[in-house]
Amino acid sequence: MFKQYLVVGFTVIALTGCLDVEDKSDEKVVAALEQQNELLQQQLEQSNQQKVSVTLAGVVANVVTGAAVNNASAILTFGSGTSQTASISGGNFQFTGTPANSDYELVIRSNTGEFLERTFYGRTRSVSSSGAVFQDLGKLEVAAGVERTFAVFDETTGDSISTLVFWGDANSGSGRNAESHYIKGSYDAATKRYKITVPEKITTVISASLDLDKDGINEYAIINNPSENNLRFYSENLAFTDNFFLIDKRTSSGNFKESVELRVSVVDANAQAIPGLALSVKDAINGNIDAIYDATTKQYVLTALLSDTVQVMSPAFSYQGKNYASSNLQVSKTQYPNVYRVSVYSYQEITFADQEKRVFNLVLQPTVYTSSSNIYVSSKTNVVDISNPEFKVFYSAPVTLLPDSAKLYQTNKLTITPGNQSADDLVLPGITEITVAREEVPVDVNLSLSNTLLTLSPTVALASGNTYEFVVGALMDKALGMSNDVSGDSLSFSVPAAVGEFNINDVRLDNNNNFTLGAPIKAENTAGQSVTYSYWEPQNSSSVYIYLPASISTLKSLTLRRQLTTTDNVSSFDNEVITPVNQSQIHASSTYVLSLASNEYLRNNSGLSVVRGASVGNGYWHYVYSGRYMPDNRAGYVNEITFSYSYETKAGVVATGLIKLPVQ
């Protein structure tokens, strides 16, 4: 059986389901507006087609035989949901009167089952002049189906994995990821293999989600790429790599704590055992475990729980007239069963054939510490556990703390000072100042293990959405009585922002024009001076931005498609796609919104990007350009954009629907 360890970098997103957007307005008014918009949209489409239209044409051929196909259909669909069907004869098809500059979905389907259905995505030509234009799509290839088979096994047990759902994507172009346009595989219990029918000689991506219950946590992991969310490969490679192996994270050693026995020999340069030392394990899982010395084997013995990594620390000590530096060793799990990595001064991998016993016979040879030696960091915390934000530094020699040796700072303390806040500050009325500064956070400081292990822990709760830094300055070398500022004993980290579930109704449109509903956002500044403006200013158009809440960080994807734009009561049909989130990556700028009167002076000493003319609410927002230039929505004048949307959360929840957003 040939094992294939797969490197993967592809995510399949299935969009299903629907989420309704509630409109608080009177239902009859809403229904009338929707009916009016639908009628207006149809009129606009007809008008646009009369002014300019695109004729789409192409030829469909069998990629294996090269012959043109017959007795087939081409189904063309645009973002508005309108579809046209054309017959294919001699391989040729043609669509007339299609809208310009619009995304389309073209399905080629055999009426007799001669070949597998295939979908092509594209965009019609952008045309500025009136009249009809021709767009040749060229040759579109299809093929009859061939069956491919493969097996997936549990790396630890060797058992067949039967619960994955595989999809084949043979489509061309970038478009909708609906399951209806994919090919679904199946599992054959008799042969314990998966099978899927794919078009012959056409590149088909076959993939399956490793998150079986869609809760955002993968049940399986790829051996050499454990962070990947999908098992993915190409149909053409199946002849050579038809067996795949995964780790079941629910039962593998990487998902539970196992008891290990660490037997550590500490020897000098002559390989002679050094007795009387205080080796220990100190971590959140084990607490404090002190070694027991086995005089027979001359080993220090510790029995500890191993979840991912366990570290044994040997503090600095003196023996037979020599000073020895602190030492440590780590035993870590690897991605392979029964294979562990031991880190002392170098890396080595130890394989254990006996799965019942975990006994490690290890050797430490500490470094002799002289008067010319500098203290260094033997080990330290590299990733802060936010639930228990301790910072530990294990030094090579005993140290003494100085008054300002150890600190914790919040590095992005945001302060907004309006001019009318206090008569005692330096911010005058009519001015608002925004600053970001470092602010000290109270911290508990503890030295242990013969003054070699420094532990810092905050005494107050850390605020979410902020950045912090543990800083250790100059220390006193206890043995030499010298001050020493050791490098590498500081650490920066972030506390993730606390965000709730994403709600599409939290999305806003704003043109940043200092007005909302035709009136100033703020009627006066902090000096009590009223905002003055000309009667036409609220009617001015500005670039409209889509403001998105911080909760988009919980999304895997978010797509907005402009459907209808209404500017001062005049509506126009639209079909432009905006993708703020794709494959869990946010493609939107971030800013801090601070709504101020237009005659207020902003003194920005923060280094932050600050938007002051929006009315979406103060705080951090993400934003993208809507592609439109419009005035505010106000009495007697409707200014809004209707979007169709689809999104998928990282937990696997999928939602689609329509939403109308007024320009604020």
C-alpha positions as CSV (number, residue, x, y, z in Angstrom):
1,M,0.0,0.0,0.0
2,F,1.5,3.3,-1.1
3,K,1.2,6.2,1.3
4,Q,0.6,9.7,0.0
5,Y,1.2,12.6,2.5
6,L,-0.5,15.5,0.8
7,V,0.3,19.2,0.9
8,V,-2.9,21.2,0.5
9,G,-3.7,24.8,0.0
10,F,-7.3,25.0,-1.2
11,T,-10.6,25.6,0.4
12,V,-14.1,24.6,-0.9
13,I,-16.9,26.8,0.3
14,A,-20.5,25.5,-0.1
15,L,-23.2,28.2,-0.1
16,T,-26.6,26.9,0.9
17,G,-29.5,28.1,3.0
18,C,-31.1,31.5,3.3
19,L,-31.2,34.2,5.9
20,D,-34.1,36.7,5.7
21,V,-33.4,40.3,6.4
22,E,-36.1,42.0,8.4
23,D,-37.4,45.4,7.3
24,K,-38.9,47.4,10.2
25,S,-41.0,49.4,7.8
26,D,-44.7,48.8,7.1
27,E,-45.1,45.6,5.1
28,K,-47.4,47.1,2.5
29,V,-45.0,49.9,1.9
30,V,-42.1,47.5,1.6
31,A,-44.1,45.3,-0.8
32,A,-45.0,48.3,-2.9
33,L,-41.4,49.5,-3.1
34,E,-40.2,46.0,-4.0
35,Q,-42.8,45.7,-6.7
36,Q,-41.8,49.2,-8.0
37,N,-38.1,48.4,-7.9
38,E,-38.7,45.1,-9.7
39,L,-40.7,46.8,-12.5
40,L,-38.2,49.6,-12.7
41,Q,-35.4,47.0,-12.9
42,Q,-37.1,45.2,-15.8
43,Q,-37.6,48.6,-17.6
44,L,-34.0,49.4,-17.1
45,E,-32.9,46.1,-18.4
46,Q,-35.0,46.5,-21.5
47,S,-33.7,50.1,-21.9
48,N,-30.1,49.0,-21.6
49,Q,-30.5,46.2,-24.0
50,Q,-32.0,48.6,-26.6
51,K,-29.0,50.9,-26.1
52,V,-26.3,48.3,-26.0
53,S,-26.3,44.5,-25.9
54,V,-23.8,41.7,-26.2
55,T,-24.1,38.6,-28.4
56,L,-22.4,35.7,-26.8
57,A,-21.3,32.8,-29.0
58,G,-19.1,29.7,-28.7
59,V,-18.5,26.2,-29.9
60,V,-18.6,23.1,-27.7
61,A,-16.4,20.1,-28.4
62,N,-15.5,16.8,-26.9
63,V,-12.0,17.1,-25.5
64,V,-11.3,13.4,-26.1
65,T,-12.5,13.0,-29.7
66,G,-12.3,16.6,-30.8
67,A,-15.8,16.3,-32.3
68,A,-18.4,19.1,-32.0
69,V,-21.3,18.1,-29.8
70,N,-25.0,17.9,-30.8
71,N,-28.3,17.5,-29.0
72,A,-27.2,19.6,-26.1
73,S,-28.2,22.8,-24.3
74,A,-26.5,25.9,-23.1
75,I,-28.1,27.7,-20.1
76,L,-26.9,31.2,-19.4
77,T,-27.7,32.9,-16.1
78,F,-26.8,36.4,-14.8
79,G,-26.6,37.7,-11.3
80,S,-30.1,39.0,-11.4
81,G,-31.3,35.4,-11.7
82,T,-32.6,35.7,-15.3
83,S,-31.7,32.7,-17.5
84,Q,-31.7,32.0,-21.2
85,T,-31.4,28.6,-22.9
86,A,-30.0,28.0,-26.4
87,S,-29.7,24.7,-28.3
88,I,-26.3,23.4,-29.4
89,S,-26.1,22.1,-32.9
90,G,-22.8,21.3,-34.6
91,G,-21.2,22.5,-31.4
92,N,-22.4,26.1,-31.9
93,F,-24.6,28.2,-29.7
94,Q,-25.5,31.8,-29.5
95,F,-27.2,34.3,-27.1
96,T,-28.3,37.7,-28.1
97,G,-29.3,40.8,-26.1
98,T,-27.3,39.9,-23.0
99,P,-26.3,42.8,-20.7
100,A,-22.8,44.3,-21.0
101,N,-20.2,44.2,-18.2
102,S,-22.1,41.5,-16.2
103,D,-21.0,38.3,-14.6
104,Y,-22.5,35.2,-16.1
105,E,-22.8,31.5,-15.4
106,L,-22.9,29.2,-18.5
107,V,-24.0,25.6,-18.1
108,I,-23.4,23.1,-20.9
109,R,-25.6,20.1,-20.6
110,S,-26.1,17.0,-22.8
111,N,-29.7,16.0,-23.6
112,T,-28.7,12.4,-24.1
113,G,-26.0,11.9,-21.4
114,E,-23.2,11.9,-23.9
115,F,-21.0,14.0,-21.6
116,L,-20.9,15.3,-18.1
117,E,-22.5,18.7,-17.4
118,R,-19.9,21.5,-17.0
119,T,-20.2,25.1,-15.9
120,F,-18.2,28.1,-17.3
121,Y,-18.0,31.4,-15.5
122,G,-17.1,34.7,-17.1
123,R,-18.1,38.3,-17.7
124,T,-19.6,40.0,-20.7
125,R,-17.7,42.8,-22.4
126,S,-17.7,46.3,-21.1
127,V,-19.2,48.6,-23.8
128,S,-19.6,52.3,-23.8
129,S,-21.2,52.9,-27.2
130,S,-24.7,52.0,-28.3
131,G,-25.5,49.1,-30.6
132,A,-24.8,45.4,-30.4
133,V,-21.3,43.9,-30.0
134,F,-20.1,40.3,-30.5
135,Q,-18.2,38.3,-27.9
136,D,-16.7,35.0,-28.9
137,L,-16.2,32.6,-26.0
138,G,-14.1,30.3,-28.2
139,K,-14.0,26.5,-27.7
140,L,-15.6,25.1,-24.6
141,E,-14.5,21.5,-23.8
142,V,-16.6,18.8,-22.3
143,A,-16.1,15.0,-21.9
144,A,-17.8,11.8,-21.0
145,G,-17.4,10.6,-17.4
146,V,-14.8,8.2,-16.1
147,E,-14.8,6.6,-12.7
148,R,-11.9,7.2,-10.3
149,T,-11.4,5.4,-7.0
150,F,-9.2,6.0,-4.0
151,A,-9.1,5.1,-0.3
152,V,-8.5,7.1,2.9
153,F,-7.1,5.5,6.0
154,D,-6.5,6.3,9.6
155,E,-2.7,6.6,10.0
156,T,-2.8,5.2,13.5
157,T,-5.2,2.3,13.2
158,G,-5.0,1.6,9.5
159,D,-8.8,1.5,9.4
160,S,-10.6,2.9,6.4
161,I,-12.2,6.3,6.9
162,S,-15.7,6.3,5.4
163,T,-17.3,9.6,6.7
164,L,-15.7,12.1,4.3
165,V,-17.8,13.8,1.6
166,F,-15.9,14.4,-1.6
167,W,-16.8,16.9,-4.3
168,G,-15.3,17.2,-7.8
169,D,-14.9,20.7,-9.4
170,A,-14.3,20.5,-13.2
171,N,-15.8,23.9,-13.8
172,S,-13.9,26.7,-15.6
173,G,-13.5,30.2,-14.3
174,S,-14.1,31.8,-10.9
175,G,-17.8,31.8,-9.8
176,R,-20.4,30.5,-7.5
177,N,-19.5,27.5,-5.3
178,A,-22.9,25.9,-5.2
179,E,-22.9,22.2,-4.6
180,S,-25.3,21.9,-7.6
181,H,-22.4,22.7,-9.9
182,Y,-20.1,20.1,-8.3
183,I,-19.8,16.3,-8.8
184,K,-20.4,14.4,-5.6
185,G,-18.5,11.2,-4.8
186,S,-19.6,8.2,-2.8
187,Y,-18.2,5.6,-0.5
188,D,-18.4,1.9,-1.4
189,A,-18.5,-0.1,1.9
190,A,-17.8,-3.4,0.0
191,T,-14.4,-2.2,-1.4
192,K,-13.8,0.4,1.4
193,R,-13.0,2.9,-1.4
194,Y,-14.4,6.2,-2.5
195,K,-15.5,6.6,-6.1
196,I,-16.3,9.6,-8.2
197,T,-17.2,10.1,-11.9
198,V,-15.2,13.0,-13.5
199,P,-14.9,14.2,-17.1
200,E,-12.2,12.4,-18.9
201,K,-8.9,14.4,-19.5
202,I,-10.4,17.5,-17.9
203,T,-8.6,18.8,-14.8
204,T,-10.9,18.1,-11.9
205,V,-10.2,19.2,-8.3
206,I,-11.4,16.6,-5.8
207,S,-11.7,17.7,-2.2
208,A,-13.4,17.0,1.1
209,S,-13.8,19.0,4.2
210,L,-11.9,17.7,7.3
211,D,-14.5,19.4,9.5
212,L,-17.3,16.8,9.5
213,D,-19.8,18.4,11.7
214,K,-19.1,22.0,10.5
215,D,-18.4,23.3,14.0
216,G,-15.1,25.0,13.0
217,I,-12.9,22.2,14.4
218,N,-11.4,19.6,12.1
219,E,-12.0,16.0,13.1
220,Y,-9.1,14.9,10.8
221,A,-5.7,16.3,10.0
222,I,-3.3,15.9,7.0
223,I,0.0,14.5,8.4
224,N,2.4,17.1,6.9
225,N,0.0,20.0,6.8
226,P,-2.1,19.8,10.0
227,S,-3.5,23.3,9.7
228,E,-5.2,22.6,6.3
229,N,-9.0,22.4,6.3
230,N,-9.5,20.2,3.2
231,L,-8.1,17.1,1.7
232,R,-7.5,18.1,-1.9
233,F,-6.0,16.5,-5.0
234,Y,-6.4,16.2,-8.8
235,S,-8.2,13.5,-10.6
236,E,-5.4,13.0,-13.0
237,N,-3.0,11.9,-10.2
238,L,-5.2,9.2,-8.8
239,A,-3.6,6.5,-10.9
240,F,-0.4,7.1,-8.9
241,T,-1.6,8.2,-5.5
242,D,-4.7,6.4,-4.8
243,N,-4.4,6.0,-1.0
244,F,-4.3,8.8,1.5
245,F,-3.6,8.8,5.2
246,L,-5.1,11.1,7.9
247,I,-4.8,11.6,11.6
248,D,-8.0,11.4,13.6
249,K,-7.6,14.3,16.0
250,R,-10.3,12.9,18.3
251,T,-8.3,9.9,19.2
252,S,-4.7,10.8,18.3
253,S,-2.1,11.5,20.9
254,G,-2.2,15.2,19.8
255,N,-5.6,15.6,21.4
256,F,-5.2,14.1,24.9
257,K,-2.7,14.1,27.8
258,E,-0.6,11.0,28.3
259,S,1.6,10.1,31.2
260,V,5.3,10.0,30.6
261,E,8.2,9.0,32.8
262,L,11.3,11.3,32.4
263,R,14.5,9.8,33.7
264,V,17.2,12.4,33.4
265,S,20.9,11.9,34.0
266,V,22.9,15.1,34.8
267,V,26.6,14.6,34.2
268,D,29.8,16.7,34.2
269,A,32.4,16.9,31.4
270,N,33.8,13.5,32.6
271,A,30.3,11.9,32.3
272,Q,30.1,11.6,36.1
273,A,26.7,11.9,37.6
274,I,25.9,15.1,39.6
275,P,23.6,14.4,42.6
276,G,21.6,16.7,44.8
277,L,20.0,18.9,42.2
278,A,16.5,20.4,42.1
279,L,15.1,19.4,38.7
280,S,11.4,20.1,38.2
281,V,8.5,20.5,35.8
282,K,6.4,23.7,36.2
283,D,3.5,24.3,33.8
284,A,-0.3,24.8,33.8
285,I,-1.0,21.1,33.2
286,N,1.3,19.5,35.8
287,G,1.6,22.3,38.3
288,N,4.9,21.9,40.2
289,I,6.6,18.5,40.1
290,D,9.9,18.0,41.7
291,A,12.2,15.2,40.6
292,I,13.0,12.2,42.8
293,Y,16.6,11.0,42.7
294,D,17.1,7.3,41.9
295,A,20.5,6.5,43.6
296,T,20.7,3.1,41.9
297,T,20.5,4.4,38.3
298,K,21.7,7.9,39.3
299,Q,18.8,9.5,37.4
300,Y,16.3,12.2,38.3
301,V,12.8,10.8,37.8
302,L,9.7,12.8,37.0
303,T,6.3,11.5,36.1
304,A,4.4,14.1,34.2
305,L,1.5,14.6,31.8
306,L,2.4,15.3,28.2
307,S,-0.2,17.2,26.1
308,D,2.0,18.9,23.5
309,T,5.3,19.7,25.2
310,V,6.7,19.1,28.6
311,Q,9.9,20.9,29.9
312,V,12.3,19.8,32.6
313,M,14.2,22.7,34.2
314,S,17.5,22.3,36.0
315,P,18.4,25.6,37.8
316,A,22.0,27.0,38.0
317,F,24.0,25.3,40.8
318,S,27.6,24.9,42.2
319,Y,29.3,21.5,42.4
320,Q,32.9,20.6,43.4
321,G,34.1,24.2,43.1
322,K,32.4,24.9,39.7
323,N,29.4,27.0,38.9
324,Y,27.0,25.5,36.3
325,A,24.5,27.4,34.2
326,S,20.8,26.5,34.1
327,S,19.8,23.8,31.7
328,N,16.5,22.6,30.3
329,L,15.2,19.9,28.0
330,Q,11.9,19.5,26.3
331,V,10.0,16.5,25.1
332,S,7.4,17.2,22.4
333,K,5.0,15.2,20.4
334,T,5.3,15.2,16.6
335,Q,2.7,14.7,13.9
336,Y,3.6,11.0,13.7
337,P,2.3,8.4,16.3
338,N,4.9,7.2,18.7
339,V,7.6,9.6,17.5
340,Y,8.8,12.3,19.9
341,R,11.2,15.2,19.6
342,V,13.7,15.9,22.4
343,S,15.3,19.3,22.5
344,V,18.3,20.0,24.7
345,Y,21.1,21.8,22.8
346,S,20.2,20.1,19.6
347,Y,17.2,18.2,18.1
348,Q,16.8,14.5,18.0
349,E,13.7,12.3,17.3
350,I,13.1,9.3,19.4
351,T,10.7,6.5,18.2
352,F,9.0,4.3,20.7
353,A,7.7,0.9,19.5
354,D,6.0,0.2,22.8
355,Q,2.7,2.1,22.7
356,E,1.9,1.3,26.3
357,K,4.9,2.8,28.0
358,R,6.4,6.2,27.6
359,V,9.8,6.2,29.4
360,F,12.4,8.7,28.3
361,N,16.1,8.1,29.3
362,L,17.7,11.5,28.8
363,V,21.0,13.1,29.5
364,L,21.9,16.7,30.5
365,Q,25.4,18.1,30.6
366,P,25.2,21.7,32.0
367,T,27.5,24.4,30.9
368,V,30.2,25.6,33.3
369,Y,29.5,29.3,34.2
370,T,32.6,31.5,34.8
371,S,33.1,35.1,35.8
372,S,33.5,36.1,32.1
373,S,30.1,34.5,31.2
374,N,27.1,36.6,30.4
375,I,23.7,35.6,31.6
376,Y,21.4,34.4,28.8
377,V,17.9,33.2,28.4
378,S,17.8,29.4,28.6
379,S,14.1,29.2,27.7
380,K,11.0,31.4,27.9
381,T,7.3,31.6,27.1
382,N,6.9,32.2,23.4
383,V,3.1,32.2,23.1
384,V,1.0,33.7,25.9
385,D,-2.1,31.7,27.0
386,I,-4.7,34.4,27.2
387,S,-6.7,32.5,29.7
388,N,-3.7,32.5,32.0
389,P,-1.4,35.2,30.7
390,E,1.9,34.3,32.5
391,F,5.3,35.1,31.1
392,K,8.2,32.9,32.3
393,V,11.9,33.4,31.7
394,F,14.4,30.7,32.7
395,Y,17.9,32.3,33.1
396,S,21.2,30.6,32.8
397,A,22.3,31.9,36.2
398,P,20.7,33.2,39.4
399,V,19.5,36.8,39.2
400,T,18.3,39.5,41.6
401,L,15.6,41.9,40.6
402,L,16.1,45.7,40.6
403,P,13.2,48.1,41.4
404,D,12.2,48.5,37.7
405,S,13.3,45.1,36.3
406,A,10.0,43.7,35.2
407,K,7.0,45.5,33.7
408,L,3.9,44.8,31.7
409,Y,2.6,47.5,29.4
410,Q,-0.5,48.0,27.3
411,T,1.0,49.3,24.1
412,N,-2.1,50.8,22.4
413,K,-4.0,52.7,25.1
414,L,-6.4,54.8,23.2
415,T,-7.5,58.1,24.7
416,I,-10.0,60.6,23.2
417,T,-10.1,64.0,24.9
418,P,-12.9,66.4,23.7
419,G,-12.2,70.1,24.3
420,N,-15.1,70.5,26.7
421,Q,-14.2,67.5,29.0
422,S,-12.1,69.4,31.6
423,A,-10.7,72.8,32.2
424,D,-7.6,71.2,33.7
425,D,-6.3,69.4,30.5
426,L,-4.4,71.0,27.7
427,V,-7.1,70.4,25.1
428,L,-9.0,73.7,24.4
429,P,-12.7,73.9,23.5
430,G,-13.3,73.3,19.8
431,I,-10.5,70.7,19.7
432,T,-10.7,66.9,20.1
433,E,-7.4,65.1,20.7
434,I,-6.9,61.4,20.1
435,T,-3.7,59.7,21.3
436,V,-2.3,56.1,21.6
437,A,0.2,55.5,24.3
438,R,1.9,52.9,26.4
439,E,0.3,52.4,29.8
440,E,1.8,50.3,32.6
441,V,-0.3,47.4,33.9
442,P,0.2,46.1,37.4
443,V,2.0,42.8,37.5
444,D,3.0,40.2,40.0
445,V,6.7,39.3,39.9
446,N,8.1,36.0,41.3
447,L,11.5,34.4,41.3
448,S,11.9,30.7,41.9
449,L,14.2,27.7,41.2
450,S,17.1,29.2,43.0
451,N,16.4,32.6,41.5
452,T,16.7,31.4,37.9
453,L,12.9,31.3,36.9
454,L,11.2,34.6,36.6
455,T,7.4,34.6,36.4
456,L,5.3,37.6,35.5
457,S,1.5,37.6,35.7
458,P,-0.9,40.6,35.5
459,T,-3.0,41.3,38.6
460,V,-5.9,42.8,36.6
461,A,-7.9,41.4,33.7
462,L,-6.5,42.3,30.3
463,A,-8.8,44.2,28.0
464,S,-9.8,42.4,24.8
465,G,-8.8,43.9,21.4
466,N,-5.5,45.4,22.8
467,T,-1.8,44.7,22.5
468,Y,0.6,44.2,25.5
469,E,4.3,43.7,26.1
470,F,6.1,42.0,29.0
471,V,9.4,43.9,29.4
472,V,12.4,42.8,31.5
473,G,15.1,45.4,31.9
474,A,18.4,45.2,33.8
475,L,18.9,42.4,36.3
476,M,21.6,41.8,38.9
477,D,23.9,38.8,38.3
478,K,23.6,37.3,41.8
479,A,26.9,35.4,41.6
480,L,29.0,38.3,40.2
481,G,27.2,41.2,41.7
482,M,27.0,42.9,38.3
483,S,24.0,44.6,36.5
484,N,23.1,42.8,33.3
485,D,20.5,43.7,30.8
486,V,19.8,40.3,29.2
487,S,18.6,40.2,25.6
488,G,15.6,38.2,24.5
489,D,13.6,38.4,27.7
490,S,10.7,40.5,26.5
491,L,7.5,39.4,24.7
492,S,4.7,41.2,22.8
493,F,1.2,39.7,22.5
494,S,-2.3,40.6,21.7
495,V,-5.6,39.8,23.4
496,P,-8.2,39.1,20.6
497,A,-11.2,41.4,20.4
498,A,-14.4,40.0,21.9
499,V,-16.8,39.9,18.9
500,G,-20.2,38.3,18.7
501,E,-21.8,36.5,15.8
502,F,-21.8,38.3,12.5
503,N,-25.1,39.9,11.7
504,I,-25.7,41.2,8.1
505,N,-27.9,43.9,9.6
506,D,-24.8,45.5,11.2
507,V,-23.5,46.5,7.8
508,R,-23.7,50.2,7.0
509,L,-23.4,52.6,4.0
510,D,-21.9,56.0,4.6
511,N,-20.4,58.7,2.4
512,N,-18.4,60.4,5.1
513,N,-19.9,63.9,4.3
514,N,-20.5,65.0,7.9
515,F,-24.3,64.8,7.4
516,T,-26.9,62.2,8.1
517,L,-30.5,62.3,6.9
518,G,-29.8,65.8,5.5
519,A,-28.6,67.3,8.8
520,P,-25.2,67.7,10.4
521,I,-24.0,64.7,12.4
522,K,-23.1,67.1,15.2
523,A,-25.0,70.4,15.5
524,E,-22.1,72.2,17.3
525,N,-18.5,71.7,18.3
526,T,-17.0,71.3,21.8
527,A,-16.7,75.1,22.0
528,G,-20.5,75.4,21.6
529,Q,-20.2,76.9,18.1
530,S,-23.0,75.9,15.8
531,V,-22.2,74.2,12.5
532,T,-23.0,76.5,9.6
533,Y,-23.6,75.2,6.0
534,S,-25.2,76.1,2.7
535,Y,-28.6,74.7,1.9
536,W,-27.2,72.6,-0.9
537,E,-24.4,70.9,1.1
538,P,-26.5,68.0,2.4
539,Q,-27.4,67.2,-1.3
540,N,-23.7,66.9,-2.3
541,S,-22.6,63.4,-3.5
542,S,-19.6,61.7,-2.1
543,S,-17.9,58.3,-2.4
544,V,-20.0,55.7,-0.6
545,Y,-18.3,53.1,1.6
546,I,-19.5,49.8,3.0
547,Y,-18.8,49.7,6.7
548,L,-18.4,46.3,8.2
549,P,-18.3,45.4,11.9
550,A,-15.4,43.7,13.7
551,S,-17.4,40.5,13.7
552,I,-16.4,39.8,10.1
553,S,-13.3,38.2,11.7
554,T,-15.7,35.2,12.4
555,L,-16.4,34.7,8.7
556,K,-14.7,32.4,6.2
557,S,-16.3,34.3,3.3
558,L,-18.5,37.3,2.5
559,T,-19.7,38.3,-0.9
560,L,-21.9,41.3,-1.7
561,R,-23.3,41.9,-5.1
562,R,-24.9,45.2,-6.0
563,Q,-28.3,44.6,-7.5
564,L,-30.1,48.0,-7.6
565,T,-28.8,51.5,-6.9
566,T,-31.3,54.3,-6.2
567,T,-29.9,57.9,-6.4
568,D,-32.3,60.7,-5.5
569,N,-35.3,58.4,-6.3
570,V,-33.8,57.3,-9.7
571,S,-33.0,53.6,-9.8
572,S,-30.5,51.7,-12.0
573,F,-29.9,48.0,-12.4
574,D,-26.5,46.8,-11.2
575,N,-24.4,43.6,-11.0
576,E,-21.1,44.3,-9.4
577,V,-19.4,41.8,-7.0
578,I,-17.6,42.9,-3.8
579,T,-15.7,40.4,-1.7
580,P,-14.7,41.7,1.7
581,V,-13.8,38.3,3.1
582,N,-12.3,35.4,1.2
583,Q,-10.9,32.1,2.6
584,S,-10.9,33.7,6.1
585,Q,-8.8,36.6,4.9
586,I,-10.2,40.1,5.3
587,H,-9.8,42.2,2.2
588,A,-11.0,45.5,3.7
589,S,-9.2,48.5,5.3
590,S,-9.6,49.2,9.0
591,T,-10.2,52.6,10.6
592,Y,-11.4,54.3,13.8
593,V,-14.6,56.2,13.3
594,L,-14.9,59.3,15.4
595,S,-18.0,61.4,14.6
596,L,-17.3,65.1,15.1
597,A,-18.9,68.4,14.2
598,S,-17.5,69.7,10.9
599,N,-16.1,72.8,12.7
600,E,-14.3,70.8,15.3
601,Y,-10.5,70.6,15.0
602,L,-9.1,67.0,15.3
603,R,-5.7,66.7,16.8
604,N,-4.7,63.2,15.8
605,N,-1.6,62.1,17.7
606,S,-2.5,58.4,17.6
607,G,-1.0,57.3,14.3
608,L,-4.4,55.6,13.6
609,S,-6.5,56.0,10.5
610,V,-9.4,58.1,11.7
611,V,-12.7,58.9,9.8
612,R,-14.5,61.8,11.3
613,G,-17.4,62.4,8.8
614,A,-19.3,59.1,9.1
615,S,-22.3,58.5,11.3
616,V,-22.0,54.7,11.6
617,G,-21.1,54.9,15.3
618,N,-17.7,55.5,17.0
619,G,-15.2,52.7,17.2
620,Y,-13.2,50.4,15.0
621,W,-14.7,49.4,11.6
622,H,-13.6,47.7,8.4
623,Y,-14.6,49.4,5.2
624,V,-14.6,48.9,1.4
625,Y,-15.5,51.2,-1.5
626,S,-19.0,50.5,-2.8
627,G,-18.2,51.7,-6.3
628,R,-20.9,54.5,-6.0
629,Y,-20.9,58.3,-5.6
630,M,-24.1,59.4,-3.9
631,P,-25.7,61.9,-1.5
632,D,-27.4,61.0,1.8
633,N,-30.7,59.2,2.1
634,R,-33.0,62.0,3.3
635,A,-36.6,63.1,3.4
636,G,-38.1,63.0,0.0
637,Y,-35.0,61.5,-1.6
638,V,-34.2,57.8,-1.6
639,N,-30.5,57.0,-1.8
640,E,-29.8,53.4,-1.2
641,I,-28.2,50.3,-2.6
642,T,-29.7,46.8,-2.7
643,F,-27.2,44.0,-2.3
644,S,-27.6,40.3,-2.6
645,Y,-25.2,38.6,-0.1
646,S,-23.8,35.3,0.8
647,Y,-21.5,34.4,3.7
648,E,-20.1,31.4,5.5
649,T,-18.9,31.5,9.1
650,K,-15.8,29.7,10.3
651,A,-18.2,27.4,12.1
652,G,-19.8,26.4,8.8
653,V,-23.0,28.4,9.0
654,V,-24.0,29.6,5.5
655,A,-26.5,32.4,4.8
656,T,-27.8,34.2,1.6
657,G,-30.3,36.9,1.0
658,L,-31.1,40.5,0.0
659,I,-30.5,43.6,2.0
660,K,-31.3,47.3,1.3
661,L,-28.8,49.8,2.8
662,P,-29.6,53.5,2.9
663,V,-26.7,55.9,2.6
664,Q,-26.2,57.5,6.0
